[in-house]
């Protein structure tokens, strides 16, 4: 069975994950083309190679291209060209993507408080959101708005790292500091205040595949619900930059695209080191892992430990990716290894600051499906909710991670017609899904039953038909094999060619026979 193992020995973040997928062999041009389907702009992507303790990995960075903020601090002499003496100063470490810096944070400032930006790489691929790529030796460039730098304020669990700080702390323009680990290297300027509904609308309005959309929304739900709990607000009232920033959208949706491209039948992950220490936010010092990260870890059932490193090794986005993808947490399974990829972070640690992805085939003896524990069947009887509302509830439950949702017609006392709403989920998601049912229906109680299930091994493949490419799900159990065309692909092909949907299914059967 095609298996992906996520070896998180140095933590996980969004950009480390995509870097590892690219290093594993996911096509860069395909990823960029799919990201364009989100119809968002104002960014470019840089992909480079970094060495961590002798291991070369791929670093993925999203660079925002925005107009300078009106809140930007004015610095005397910022508009003057530096002289030769000033140009000779060490480059700035503040991540403003400019040849000369006006941030005022330089340790050896000239009279204008400026230094050259520090950068280690000599070669980078610059990938813009319009699909253009060039190989260049220039490692910094103007963003097209003079030389303005970009600063975004963030919530306490913001996860963007800044270059080469001597201490594990950096400061944002808008009132708080944070200690970070892995994520993108830019400072932001006023990212849009988005909530989960805004993100869902962006994803649903794209031309991405249904599988990518569902997986992306599942990851975002983990982050949004964690933020809501930490801040003590309903999820609809939480507006935050962590999910709203363009780079976080790219990280999460990009990860879903990579997973969809590889089509692993099974994803297994190691236990997660979370780091230790404290981060400083606008409310003061908070512990590592940050509260939102820890809530995602709790809800996702991720086994964690501390390796003694005083850094923030797991970010909220990284934890959400792991919670949404991993079916099991264990040591690496017995497998034939086909490819290995390393996604680089920015820390220089005693261990390589990388995420390692291992792709291969599990050995036949390990492919027999086993009952999975921790699955809960929850149900409630409802007799006064409309069918339209019940359909809406079904959608919300599936988007939030339910494995299945179904309705059963019943008759209650006094022979009142009603339905039993049932949903199947992992034990870690019961509380969140129950809340949705209580919010959206009139029920006042839910029954929960632990159940065992046997699951056939599954993998995805693409089949050529006279009506285009159709994604097919292949399931196996011992010597038994079945294939099913993905409905959304079949439906799209039928609509595109103006034919009955059964003709597309018939074409798939002919293909299987051949």
C-alpha positions in Angstrom: 0.0 0.0 0.0 1.3 3.5 -0.9 2.2 5.0 2.5 3.5 8.5 3.5 5.4 8.7 6.7 5.7 12.2 8.3 8.9 12.2 10.5 8.4 15.3 12.7 11.7 14.9 14.7 12.2 18.7 14.6 8.6 19.8 14.7 6.3 20.9 11.9 5.1 24.1 10.3 3.2 25.0 7.1 6.1 26.0 5.0 8.3 23.1 6.2 5.5 20.7 5.0 5.3 22.1 1.5 9.0 22.3 1.3 9.2 18.6 2.2 6.6 17.7 -0.4 8.5 19.6 -3.1 11.7 17.9 -2.0 9.9 14.6 -2.2 9.1 15.2 -5.9 5.8 17.1 -6.1 5.9 19.2 -9.3 6.5 22.9 -8.5 4.7 24.1 -11.7 1.7 21.9 -10.9 1.5 23.3 -7.3 1.7 26.9 -8.5 -0.9 26.3 -11.2 -3.3 24.8 -8.7 -2.7 27.7 -6.2 -3.7 30.1 -8.9 -7.2 28.6 -8.8 -7.7 30.4 -5.5 -7.9 33.7 -7.3 -5.9 35.6 -4.7 -2.9 37.8 -5.5 -0.5 40.1 -3.8 2.2 37.4 -3.2 5.0 35.6 -4.8 6.6 32.3 -3.9 10.3 31.7 -3.4 11.8 28.1 -3.3 15.4 27.6 -2.3 17.7 25.0 -0.9 19.0 25.3 2.6 21.4 23.1 4.6 20.7 22.1 8.1 23.4 20.2 9.9 24.7 18.9 6.6 21.3 17.9 5.3 20.0 19.8 2.2 16.3 20.5 2.2 13.8 22.7 0.3 12.7 26.0 1.8 9.3 27.3 0.7 8.5 31.0 1.3 5.5 33.1 0.6 6.4 36.8 0.0 3.6 39.3 0.4 3.6 42.2 -2.1 1.5 44.9 -0.5 1.4 48.6 -0.3 3.1 50.2 2.7 1.0 50.7 5.8 0.0 54.2 6.8 1.1 53.2 10.3 4.6 52.6 9.1 7.1 54.5 11.2 8.9 57.3 9.4 12.7 57.1 9.5 14.8 60.1 8.8 17.0 59.7 5.7 15.1 56.6 4.5 14.6 58.0 1.0 18.3 58.8 0.5 20.7 56.6 -1.4 23.3 55.1 1.0 26.8 56.1 0.4 29.8 53.7 0.1 30.4 53.6 3.8 26.8 52.7 4.6 26.7 50.0 1.9 29.7 48.3 3.5 27.8 47.8 6.8 26.5 44.2 7.6 23.1 43.4 6.0 20.0 43.7 8.1 18.4 40.7 9.7 14.9 42.1 10.0 13.3 40.4 6.9 12.1 43.5 5.1 13.0 42.2 1.6 15.0 45.3 0.7 18.6 46.1 -0.2 18.8 48.6 2.6 16.8 48.7 5.7 15.0 51.5 7.7 13.6 49.4 10.5 15.8 50.9 13.2 16.5 47.4 14.6 20.1 47.1 13.3 22.7 46.4 15.9 25.3 48.5 13.9 23.2 51.3 12.4 24.4 54.0 10.2 23.2 57.6 10.7 20.0 56.6 8.9 19.5 53.3 10.8 20.1 51.2 7.7 21.9 48.1 6.9 21.9 45.6 4.0 19.6 42.6 4.4 21.4 39.4 5.3 20.8 36.3 3.2 22.6 33.0 3.0 21.5 31.6 -0.3 23.2 32.5 -3.5 20.6 30.9 -5.8 16.8 31.0 -5.6 13.8 30.1 -7.7 11.4 33.1 -7.7 7.9 31.8 -8.5 5.3 34.5 -8.9 1.6 33.9 -8.6 1.2 34.3 -12.3 3.2 31.2 -12.9 6.5 32.8 -14.1 9.8 31.4 -12.8 13.3 32.5 -13.2 16.6 31.2 -11.8 18.5 34.1 -10.4 21.5 34.9 -8.2 19.8 38.0 -6.8 18.5 37.1 -3.4 16.7 40.3 -2.6 14.5 42.5 -4.8 12.2 45.5 -4.8 8.6 44.6 -4.2 7.4 47.3 -6.6 6.4 49.8 -3.9 9.6 51.8 -3.5 11.5 50.0 -0.8 8.8 49.9 1.8 8.9 47.1 4.3 5.9 45.0 5.3 4.6 44.4 8.8 1.5 42.5 9.8 0.2 42.3 13.3 -0.8 38.9 14.5 -2.6 37.0 17.2 -0.5 35.3 19.9 -0.1 32.1 17.9 1.3 33.7 14.8 4.0 31.5 13.4 6.2 33.5 11.0 9.9 33.3 11.7 12.4 36.1 11.0 16.0 35.6 9.8 19.1 35.0 11.9 18.1 36.4 15.3 20.7 35.8 18.0 17.9 35.3 20.5 14.7 33.4 19.9 12.6 36.6 20.0 11.4 39.2 17.5 9.2 42.2 17.6 6.3 43.3 15.4 5.5 46.9 14.6 2.1 46.7 16.3 2.8 46.1 19.9 3.9 42.5 20.6 6.8 40.2 20.3 6.8 36.6 19.5 9.3 33.7 19.5 8.9 31.5 16.4 10.3 28.6 14.6 9.7 27.8 11.1 7.4 29.8 9.0 7.8 32.5 6.3 10.4 35.1 6.4 8.6 38.3 5.9 7.1 40.8 8.2 3.5 41.7 7.3 1.4 44.8 7.0 -2.2 44.6 8.1 -3.4 41.2 6.8 -7.1 41.1 6.2 -9.2 40.2 9.3 -10.8 37.0 8.1 -12.9 34.4 9.8 -13.5 30.8 9.0 -16.5 31.7 6.7 -14.3 34.0 4.7 -11.7 31.3 4.2 -14.4 28.8 3.3 -15.8 31.1 0.6 -12.4 31.6 -0.9 -11.8 27.8 -1.1 -15.3 26.9 -2.3 -15.1 29.7 -5.0 -12.0 28.2 -6.5 -11.7 25.6 -9.2 -9.7 23.2 -7.0 -10.8 19.6 -6.8 -13.5 18.6 -4.3 -10.9 16.5 -2.4 -8.5 19.5 -2.0 -11.4 21.7 -0.9 -12.6 19.3 1.8 -9.1 18.7 3.1 -8.2 22.4 3.2 -11.4 23.2 5.1 -10.7 20.4 7.6 -7.3 21.9 8.4 -8.7 25.4 8.7 -11.5 24.2 11.0 -8.9 22.9 13.5 -7.2 26.3 13.7 -10.4 28.3 13.8 -12.0 26.2 16.6 -8.8 26.3 18.6 -8.7 30.1 18.4 -12.4 30.3 19.4 -11.8 28.2 22.5 -8.6 30.0 23.5 -10.3 33.4 23.2 -13.6 32.3 24.7 -15.7 33.4 21.7 -18.0 31.7 19.3 -16.2 30.6 16.2 -18.2 33.1 14.0 -16.9 36.0 16.1 -13.2 35.1 15.9 -11.3 37.3 13.4 -7.6 36.5 13.3 -4.6 36.8 11.1 -3.3 33.3 11.6 -6.0 31.8 9.3 -6.6 35.1 7.4 -3.1 35.8 6.1 -2.4 35.0 2.5 0.6 32.9 3.5 -1.4 30.7 5.8 -4.0 30.1 3.0 -1.2 29.1 0.7 0.4 26.8 3.2 -2.8 24.9 4.0 -4.3 24.7 0.6 -0.8 24.0 -0.9 -0.4 21.1 1.5 -3.8 19.7 0.4 -2.8 20.0 -3.2 0.4 18.1 -2.6 -1.4 15.3 -0.7 -4.0 15.1 -3.6 -1.1 14.9 -6.1 0.7 12.1 -4.3 -2.5 10.1 -3.5 -1.1 8.1 -0.6 -3.4 5.4 0.6 -2.2 5.9 4.2 -0.6 8.6 6.1 1.3 7.8 9.3 3.2 10.3 11.5 5.7 10.2 14.3 5.1 11.7 17.7 5.5 15.5 17.7 8.2 17.4 19.7 6.7 20.8 20.6 9.7 22.6 22.1 9.6 24.5 25.3 10.1 28.0 26.8 7.9 31.0 26.5 6.8 33.5 23.8 6.0 37.1 24.4 2.7 38.5 23.0 0.6 41.6 23.6 -0.8 39.9 26.7 2.6 39.1 28.2 4.5 35.8 28.3 2.7 32.6 27.3 4.2 29.1 27.3 5.3 26.9 24.4 3.4 25.3 22.8 1.2 28.4 22.3 -2.4 27.9 23.6 -4.0 27.5 20.2 -1.3 25.0 19.1 -1.9 23.0 22.2 -5.7 23.0 21.7 -5.2 21.7 18.1 -2.9 19.0 19.5 -5.5 18.0 22.1 -8.4 17.9 19.7 -6.5 16.1 17.0 -5.1 13.5 19.4 -1.5 14.1 18.5 1.0 12.5 20.8 3.6 15.0 21.9 6.8 15.3 23.9 9.6 17.8 24.7 13.1 17.1 23.4 14.5 19.9 25.6 14.9 22.4 22.8 13.8 25.9 23.9 12.2 26.9 20.7 8.6 26.8 19.3 8.9 23.7 17.2 5.2 23.2 16.3 3.1 26.0 14.9 -0.7 26.2 14.8 -0.7 25.6 11.0 1.7 22.7 11.3 -0.4 21.1 14.1 -3.6 21.5 12.1 -1.9 19.9 9.0 -0.8 16.9 11.2 -4.2 16.6 12.9 -6.0 16.5 9.5 -3.7 14.2 7.7 -2.3 11.6 10.0 -4.4 8.4 10.4 -2.0 6.9 12.9 1.0 8.0 15.1 3.7 5.4 15.4 7.3 4.7 14.5 8.0 4.3 10.8 6.2 1.3 9.5 8.0 -1.5 7.6 8.0 -0.3 4.0 10.0 -0.1 0.8 11.2 3.5 0.5 10.6 5.1 -2.9 11.4 8.8 -2.1 12.5 11.0 0.8 12.0 14.8 1.1 13.3 17.3 3.6 11.5 20.6 4.3 13.8 23.2 5.8 13.0 25.6 8.7 15.2 28.5 9.7 16.5 27.5 13.1 20.0 26.5 13.6 19.7 23.8 16.2 21.7 20.9 17.6 19.5 18.7 15.4 18.5 19.4 11.8 15.6 21.9 11.7 13.8 19.9 9.0 10.6 18.0 8.4 11.2 14.6 6.7 8.6 12.9 4.5 9.1 9.3 3.5 7.1 7.8 0.6 7.0 4.1 -0.1 5.0 0.9 -0.1 4.2 -1.0 3.1 5.2 -4.6 3.0 2.4 -7.0 2.0 2.3 -8.6 5.5 1.4 -5.2 6.9 -1.4 -4.4 4.5 -4.2 -6.4 6.1 -6.8 -3.9 7.5 -7.3 -3.9 11.2 -10.2 -2.7 13.4 -9.7 0.9 14.4 -10.4 1.9 18.0 -11.6 5.3 19.1 -14.5 5.7 16.6 -17.7 7.0 18.0 -21.2 6.7 16.6 -23.3 9.6 17.9 -27.0 10.0 17.2 -30.1 12.0 18.2 -33.8 11.9 17.3 -35.3 15.1 15.8 -39.0 15.7 14.9 -39.3 19.4 14.3 -36.4 20.5 12.1 -36.9 21.0 8.3 -35.1 19.0 5.7 -33.2 22.0 4.4 -31.8 22.6 7.9 -30.8 19.0 8.3 -29.0 19.1 5.0 -27.1 22.2 6.2 -26.2 20.4 9.4 -24.9 17.4 7.5 -22.6 19.7 5.5 -21.3 21.4 8.6 -20.6 18.1 10.3 -18.7 16.7 7.3 -16.7 19.9 6.9 -15.7 19.7 10.6 -14.3 16.2 10.2 -17.1 13.7 10.6 -16.3 10.4 8.9 -20.0 10.0 7.9 -23.4 11.6 8.5 -26.7 10.0 7.7 -30.5 10.2 8.5 -32.9 7.4 9.3 -36.7 7.9 9.1 -38.4 6.9 12.4 -41.7 7.3 14.2 -41.7 8.6 17.7 -44.3 8.6 20.4 -47.8 9.5 19.3 -46.6 8.2 15.9 -44.9 11.5 15.1 -42.7 11.2 12.0 -39.1 12.1 12.7 -35.5 11.3 11.8 -32.5 9.9 13.6 -29.4 12.1 12.9 -26.3 9.9 13.1 -22.6 10.8 12.7 -19.5 8.8 12.9 -16.2 10.4 14.1 -12.9 10.0 15.8 -13.2 10.3 19.6 -11.2 13.6 19.6 -13.9 15.3 17.5 -17.0 14.3 19.4 -17.3 17.5 21.5 -16.9 19.9 18.5 -19.4 18.0 16.4 -21.9 17.8 19.3 -21.7 21.5 19.6 -22.7 21.9 15.9 -25.8 19.7 16.4 -26.8 21.6 19.5 -26.4 24.9 17.7 -28.2 24.0 14.6 -31.1 21.7 15.7 -33.7 21.6 18.4 -32.3 18.5 20.0 -31.5 18.5 23.7 -29.5 15.3 24.0 -27.1 13.1 22.0 -26.3 9.4 22.4 -22.7 8.1 21.9 -21.7 4.6 21.3 -18.0 3.4 20.9 -17.8 1.2 17.8 -15.1 -0.8 16.0 -14.8 -0.8 12.2 -12.7 -2.6 9.7 -11.5 -0.4 6.8 -10.4 -1.6 3.4 -7.1 -0.2 2.3 -7.6 2.6 -0.2 -5.6 4.5 -2.8 -6.5 7.0 -5.6 -5.6 6.8 -9.2 -6.4 8.8 -12.4 -8.1 7.0 -15.3 -8.2 8.3 -18.9 -11.7 8.1 -20.5 -13.3 9.5 -23.7 -14.7 12.2 -21.4 -11.4 13.2 -19.8 -9.5 12.2 -16.7 -11.5 10.7 -13.9 -10.1 10.2 -10.4 -10.9 6.6 -9.2 -10.8 5.3 -5.6 -9.2 1.8 -5.4 -10.0 -0.2 -2.3 -8.5 -3.6 -1.4 -9.0 -6.3 1.3 -6.7 -9.3 0.9 -7.2 -10.4 -2.6 -10.4 -8.4 -3.1 -10.2 -5.2 -5.2 -12.9 -2.6 -6.0 -12.8 0.7 -7.9 -15.2 3.6 -7.7 -15.2 6.7 -9.8 -15.1 9.9 -7.7 -18.6 11.4 -8.1 -17.6 15.0 -8.5 -15.2 14.1 -11.3 -17.9 12.0 -13.0 -20.5 14.7 -12.6 -18.1 17.4 -14.0 -17.4 15.2 -17.1 -21.1 14.6 -17.7 -21.9 18.3 -17.5 -18.9 19.3 -19.6 -19.9 16.9 -22.5 -23.7 17.3 -22.1 -24.2 13.5 -21.6 -26.0 11.4 -19.0 -23.9 10.6 -16.0 -24.3 6.9 -16.6 -22.3 7.1 -19.8 -19.3 8.3 -17.8 -19.7 5.5 -15.4 -20.0 3.0 -18.3 -16.8 4.4 -19.8 -15.0 3.8 -16.5 -16.2 0.1 -16.5 -14.9 -0.3 -20.0 -11.6 1.1 -19.0 -11.3 -1.3 -16.0 -12.1 -4.2 -18.3 -9.3 -3.3 -20.6 
